[in-house]
Amino acid sequence: MIYQLARDRTAEISTATLGLSRPVTERLRLAGDLSVMQTSASVASGGVEATPATDDEYFISLQAIGTGVLNGDDISSLGLRYSDTTSVSSIGLYASSRLPVGRHWRYYPRLRIDQRTWKTGDQNQWLLGPMVRVEYTWDKMTFEAEIGGEWTNHEMPDVTERTTGTYGSLGYRYEF
């Protein structure tokens, strides 16, 4: 019985992806990919409703990756993502870097901005997500700290919902 319920809930996914990456200069590379995906329907059973199959869903990603852009020893990227799915279309911009400072310190700042529009229900959402991770390496030990946040503005027909969230972590690794 449980195996039949699991099979009923399991959809099949078909995906095709084409990706290209090309150096433009010695310090700059451009990359992009296009994916098309379809998900099959699932069957209603065990009190759980069926899920319909999706139409073709499209995902496009473009990225510029540079070395030595910020401090001469960094790897930085700027990217753009677009998706058009059965229920939502979205566009996002993201930036990230790996910044070594001296022999022991590394900084990893990231920022992402997303805008989503639902195809039904007149909904729109903006999301802003900054984050920074810091690593200090000493001998075989690496100490790391990360802090970030997410701010959203979700406009619905009758109400606008604003949410904020923050997170952080501390850790270490020992390589033996």
TORMAR-542382 format. One record per residue (C-alpha): residue in three letters; residue number from 1; x, y, z. Coordinates in nm, 4 decimals, decimal comma, padded with zeros to 6 digits, always signed. Layout:
+------+-----+----------+----------+----------+
| rest |  nr |        u |        v |        w |
+------+-----+----------+----------+----------+
|  ALA | NUM |        X |        Y |        Z |
...
+------+-----+----------+----------+----------+
//
This chain:
+------+-----+----------+----------+----------+
| rest |  nr |        u |        v |        w |
+------+-----+----------+----------+----------+
|  MET |   1 | +00,0000 | +00,0000 | +00,0000 |
|  ILE |   2 | +00,2718 | +00,2517 | +00,0991 |
|  TYR |   3 | +00,4728 | +00,1735 | -00,2154 |
|  GLN |   4 | +00,1686 | +00,2379 | -00,4349 |
|  LEU |   5 | +00,1100 | +00,5739 | -00,2621 |
|  ALA |   6 | +00,4750 | +00,6648 | -00,3237 |
|  ARG |   7 | +00,4470 | +00,5693 | -00,6920 |
|  ASP |   8 | +00,1281 | +00,7765 | -00,7228 |
|  ARG |   9 | +00,3076 | +01,0827 | -00,5816 |
|  THR |  10 | +00,6180 | +01,0429 | -00,7992 |
|  ALA |  11 | +00,6254 | +01,2443 | -01,1198 |
|  GLU |  12 | +00,8682 | +01,2004 | -01,4087 |
|  ILE |  13 | +01,0838 | +01,4929 | -01,5151 |
|  SER |  14 | +01,2346 | +01,5396 | -01,8608 |
|  THR |  15 | +01,5088 | +01,7987 | -01,9018 |
|  ALA |  16 | +01,7245 | +01,9209 | -02,1897 |
|  THR |  17 | +02,0102 | +02,1648 | -02,1275 |
|  LEU |  18 | +02,2489 | +02,3500 | -02,3560 |
|  GLY |  19 | +02,5404 | +02,5375 | -02,2022 |
|  LEU |  20 | +02,8225 | +02,7480 | -02,3418 |
|  SER |  21 | +03,1289 | +02,8997 | -02,1789 |
|  ARG |  22 | +03,3794 | +03,1194 | -02,3573 |
|  PRO |  23 | +03,6828 | +03,3208 | -02,2469 |
|  VAL |  24 | +03,6571 | +03,6802 | -02,3676 |
|  THR |  25 | +03,9883 | +03,8019 | -02,2294 |
|  GLU |  26 | +04,2554 | +03,6491 | -02,0100 |
|  ARG |  27 | +04,0618 | +03,7683 | -01,7025 |
|  LEU |  28 | +03,6986 | +03,7459 | -01,8174 |
|  ARG |  29 | +03,4797 | +03,4501 | -01,9124 |
|  LEU |  30 | +03,1162 | +03,4560 | -02,0251 |
|  ALA |  31 | +02,8886 | +03,1585 | -01,9705 |
|  GLY |  32 | +02,5263 | +03,0794 | -02,0335 |
|  ASP |  33 | +02,2839 | +02,7959 | -02,0397 |
|  LEU |  34 | +01,9284 | +02,7198 | -02,1463 |
|  SER |  35 | +01,7198 | +02,4396 | -01,9954 |
|  VAL |  36 | +01,3762 | +02,3163 | -02,0917 |
|  MET |  37 | +01,1890 | +02,0949 | -01,8469 |
|  GLN |  38 | +00,8560 | +01,9103 | -01,8281 |
|  THR |  39 | +00,7045 | +01,7340 | -01,5267 |
|  SER |  40 | +00,4409 | +01,4628 | -01,5655 |
|  ALA |  41 | +00,1147 | +01,4534 | -01,3713 |
|  SER |  42 | +00,0704 | +01,2539 | -01,0530 |
|  VAL |  43 | -00,2293 | +01,0425 | -00,9583 |
|  ALA |  44 | -00,4832 | +01,1243 | -00,6839 |
|  SER |  45 | -00,4707 | +00,8626 | -00,4087 |
|  GLY |  46 | -00,4728 | +00,8223 | -00,0327 |
|  GLY |  47 | -00,6624 | +01,1484 | +00,0147 |
|  VAL |  48 | -00,3997 | +01,3525 | -00,1703 |
|  GLU |  49 | -00,5066 | +01,5391 | -00,4827 |
|  ALA |  50 | -00,3426 | +01,4776 | -00,8180 |
|  THR |  51 | -00,0941 | +01,7310 | -00,9542 |
|  PRO |  52 | -00,1235 | +01,8304 | -01,3190 |
|  ALA |  53 | +00,1565 | +01,7980 | -01,5713 |
|  THR |  54 | +00,3490 | +02,1163 | -01,6477 |
|  ASP |  55 | +00,3886 | +02,2837 | -01,9821 |
|  ASP |  56 | +00,7410 | +02,3338 | -02,1148 |
|  GLU |  57 | +00,9277 | +02,5336 | -01,8510 |
|  TYR |  58 | +01,2283 | +02,7461 | -01,9542 |
|  PHE |  59 | +01,5335 | +02,8481 | -01,7519 |
|  ILE |  60 | +01,8027 | +03,0830 | -01,8853 |
|  SER |  61 | +02,1219 | +03,1789 | -01,7042 |
|  LEU |  62 | +02,3945 | +03,4223 | -01,8151 |
|  GLN |  63 | +02,7121 | +03,4835 | -01,6164 |
|  ALA |  64 | +03,0283 | +03,6927 | -01,6395 |
|  ILE |  65 | +03,3202 | +03,5606 | -01,4325 |
|  GLY |  66 | +03,6252 | +03,7780 | -01,3798 |
|  THR |  67 | +03,9551 | +03,7375 | -01,1993 |
|  GLY |  68 | +04,1393 | +04,0277 | -01,0425 |
|  VAL |  69 | +03,8391 | +04,2602 | -01,0642 |
|  LEU |  70 | +03,8240 | +04,3885 | -00,7039 |
|  ASN |  71 | +04,1617 | +04,3345 | -00,5351 |
|  GLY |  72 | +04,3833 | +04,1727 | -00,7974 |
|  ASP |  73 | +04,3485 | +03,8232 | -00,6488 |
|  ASP |  74 | +03,9729 | +03,7758 | -00,6425 |
|  ILE |  75 | +03,7276 | +03,5706 | -00,8473 |
|  SER |  76 | +03,4037 | +03,7628 | -00,8991 |
|  SER |  77 | +03,0867 | +03,6877 | -01,0909 |
|  LEU |  78 | +02,7794 | +03,8737 | -01,2019 |
|  GLY |  79 | +02,4837 | +03,6779 | -01,3277 |
|  LEU |  80 | +02,1324 | +03,7049 | -01,4609 |
|  ARG |  81 | +01,8688 | +03,4314 | -01,4381 |
|  TYR |  82 | +01,5288 | +03,4130 | -01,6036 |
|  SER |  83 | +01,2662 | +03,1435 | -01,5730 |
|  ASP |  84 | +00,9261 | +03,0986 | -01,7292 |
|  THR |  85 | +00,7352 | +02,8143 | -01,5667 |
|  THR |  86 | +00,3750 | +02,7009 | -01,5724 |
|  SER |  87 | +00,2830 | +02,9124 | -01,2691 |
|  VAL |  88 | +00,5546 | +03,1798 | -01,2224 |
|  SER |  89 | +00,7967 | +03,3861 | -01,4270 |
|  SER |  90 | +01,1002 | +03,5297 | -01,2515 |
|  ILE |  91 | +01,4118 | +03,7281 | -01,3190 |
|  GLY |  92 | +01,7085 | +03,7546 | -01,0864 |
|  LEU |  93 | +02,0402 | +03,9311 | -01,0630 |
|  TYR |  94 | +02,3212 | +03,7967 | -00,8478 |
|  ALA |  95 | +02,6778 | +03,8922 | -00,7681 |
|  SER |  96 | +02,9441 | +03,7103 | -00,5679 |
|  SER |  97 | +03,3163 | +03,7251 | -00,4998 |
|  ARG |  98 | +03,5960 | +03,5313 | -00,3376 |
|  LEU |  99 | +03,8356 | +03,7872 | -00,1938 |
|  PRO | 100 | +04,1619 | +03,6608 | -00,0442 |
|  VAL | 101 | +04,3274 | +03,9142 | +00,1862 |
|  GLY | 102 | +04,6773 | +03,8188 | +00,2905 |
|  ARG | 103 | +04,7664 | +03,4542 | +00,3526 |
|  HIS | 104 | +04,4987 | +03,3713 | +00,6100 |
|  TRP | 105 | +04,1757 | +03,5596 | +00,5345 |
|  ARG | 106 | +03,9085 | +03,5041 | +00,2687 |
|  TYR | 107 | +03,5847 | +03,6992 | +00,2280 |
|  TYR | 108 | +03,2868 | +03,5741 | +00,0267 |
|  PRO | 109 | +03,0245 | +03,8464 | -00,0200 |
|  ARG | 110 | +02,7086 | +03,7624 | -00,2181 |
|  LEU | 111 | +02,3972 | +03,9525 | -00,3194 |
|  ARG | 112 | +02,0876 | +03,8365 | -00,5016 |
|  ILE | 113 | +01,7800 | +04,0245 | -00,6163 |
|  ASP | 114 | +01,4789 | +03,8361 | -00,7524 |
|  GLN | 115 | +01,1458 | +03,9468 | -00,8942 |
|  ARG | 116 | +00,8657 | +03,6905 | -00,9371 |
|  THR | 117 | +00,5289 | +03,7289 | -01,1067 |
|  TRP | 118 | +00,2553 | +03,4682 | -01,0714 |
|  LYS | 119 | +00,0585 | +03,3945 | -01,3871 |
|  THR | 120 | -00,2688 | +03,3640 | -01,1971 |
|  GLY | 121 | -00,3864 | +03,5480 | -00,8889 |
|  ASP | 122 | -00,2265 | +03,8880 | -00,9594 |
|  GLN | 123 | +00,0763 | +03,8367 | -00,7339 |
|  ASN | 124 | +00,4215 | +03,9931 | -00,7504 |
|  GLN | 125 | +00,7221 | +03,9421 | -00,5217 |
|  TRP | 126 | +01,0582 | +04,1132 | -00,4770 |
|  LEU | 127 | +01,3371 | +03,9469 | -00,2808 |
|  LEU | 128 | +01,6717 | +04,0874 | -00,1650 |
|  GLY | 129 | +01,9293 | +03,8515 | -00,0135 |
|  PRO | 130 | +02,2726 | +03,9756 | +00,0997 |
|  MET | 131 | +02,5252 | +03,7413 | +00,2635 |
|  VAL | 132 | +02,8901 | +03,7400 | +00,3631 |
|  ARG | 133 | +03,1115 | +03,4532 | +00,4761 |
|  VAL | 134 | +03,4548 | +03,5054 | +00,6335 |
|  GLU | 135 | +03,7225 | +03,2383 | +00,6659 |
|  TYR | 136 | +04,0460 | +03,2484 | +00,8612 |
|  THR | 137 | +04,2940 | +02,9670 | +00,7952 |
|  TRP | 138 | +04,5730 | +02,8873 | +01,0376 |
|  ASP | 139 | +04,7861 | +02,5783 | +00,9833 |
|  LYS | 140 | +04,5352 | +02,2933 | +00,9300 |
|  MET | 141 | +04,2427 | +02,4767 | +01,0927 |
|  THR | 142 | +03,9883 | +02,6934 | +00,9150 |
|  PHE | 143 | +03,7461 | +02,9057 | +01,1172 |
|  GLU | 144 | +03,4429 | +03,0403 | +00,9371 |
|  ALA | 145 | +03,1539 | +03,2726 | +01,0084 |
|  GLU | 146 | +02,8564 | +03,3532 | +00,7897 |
|  ILE | 147 | +02,5773 | +03,6061 | +00,8231 |
|  GLY | 148 | +02,3010 | +03,6892 | +00,5836 |
|  GLY | 149 | +01,9476 | +03,8012 | +00,5434 |
|  GLU | 150 | +01,6466 | +03,7964 | +00,3193 |
|  TRP | 151 | +01,3888 | +04,0679 | +00,2705 |
|  THR | 152 | +01,0752 | +04,0047 | +00,0666 |
|  ASN | 153 | +00,7845 | +04,2168 | -00,0485 |
|  HIS | 154 | +00,4962 | +03,9972 | -00,1695 |
|  GLU | 155 | +00,2091 | +04,1910 | -00,3282 |
|  MET | 156 | -00,1177 | +03,9981 | -00,3440 |
|  PRO | 157 | -00,4624 | +04,1215 | -00,4516 |
|  ASP | 158 | -00,5823 | +04,2128 | -00,1013 |
|  VAL | 159 | -00,2648 | +04,2553 | +00,0996 |
|  THR | 160 | +00,1093 | +04,3191 | +00,0763 |
|  GLU | 161 | +00,3211 | +04,0934 | +00,2944 |
|  ARG | 162 | +00,6699 | +04,2043 | +00,3956 |
|  THR | 163 | +00,9007 | +03,9553 | +00,5612 |
|  THR | 164 | +01,2553 | +03,9737 | +00,6881 |
|  GLY | 165 | +01,4866 | +03,7032 | +00,8042 |
|  THR | 166 | +01,8456 | +03,6801 | +00,9169 |
|  TYR | 167 | +02,0741 | +03,3873 | +00,9778 |
|  GLY | 168 | +02,4253 | +03,3222 | +01,0921 |
|  SER | 169 | +02,6632 | +03,0387 | +01,1564 |
|  LEU | 170 | +03,0041 | +02,9751 | +01,3109 |
|  GLY | 171 | +03,2205 | +02,6751 | +01,2450 |
|  TYR | 172 | +03,5624 | +02,5301 | +01,1949 |
|  ARG | 173 | +03,7294 | +02,2597 | +00,9889 |
|  TYR | 174 | +04,0394 | +02,0621 | +01,0653 |
|  GLU | 175 | +04,2222 | +01,8945 | +00,7782 |
|  PHE | 176 | +04,4253 | +01,5935 | +00,8873 |
+------+-----+----------+----------+----------+
//
